[in-house]
Amino acid sequence: MPIIEVHLLEGRTAEQKRELAGKMTETVCQTLGTRPEQVRIIFSEMRREDYAIAGRLVCDRD
């Protein structure tokens, strides 16, 4: 059973996550030969102040 964890900055819509989940599931099934019912996807949203790139918080980079 593939389990995929996706970390995103907050602000994506349910529709965007729905589309991403569908496409990721399709790709995993084609690549690994699994059924869609076996694929699990976990979305974790991060606030901009909880994520840093090159030592700078993302909220400070905008």
N, C-alpha and C positions, 0 to 999 in steps of 0.2 A: 504494500500500500504506500504509494508515494505521498509524502507530506511536504508541502512547499510553504515556506514562510516568506512573506513579502513585507518589507519595511518601506513605508511611504511617509513623506511629509504630509501632515494633515491638510485637508482641503479638497481631496478627490471626492467626486460624487459617487453615490451608490451605483449609478449607471456605468460610470467608468470602471469601477471595481467589478461589476457584473460582467462587462465586456472582457476585461483582463482575465478574470477567472475562467470564462468560457474558452478563450484562446489558449491560455496556459494548459487547461485540461485537455483540449484537443491535441496540442503539441506533445504533451506528456504521453497520452495514449498512443499516438502514432509512433513516438520514439521508443517507448518502453513496452508497448504491446499490452497495456493494461486497459481496463474498462473505466469509463467515467465515474462509476460508483466507487471505485477504489481510490480516486484522487482526492486529497484533502488540501485545501489552501487556507492559510491563516494570514489575514491582513493585520498588521500592527501599524498604527498611525503614530507619528512622532510630531511633537510641537517643534516649531522652528527654534525655540530657545533650548531644546533638549538634544540638539544635533550640531556637531561642529565639523567643518572642513578646513584643513590646513591650520588648525588652531584657532579658528574664528567661528563663533556661533553663526548658524545660518541666518538668524534674525538680524544679525549685524552686517551681513553681506548684502542684504537687499537694498 
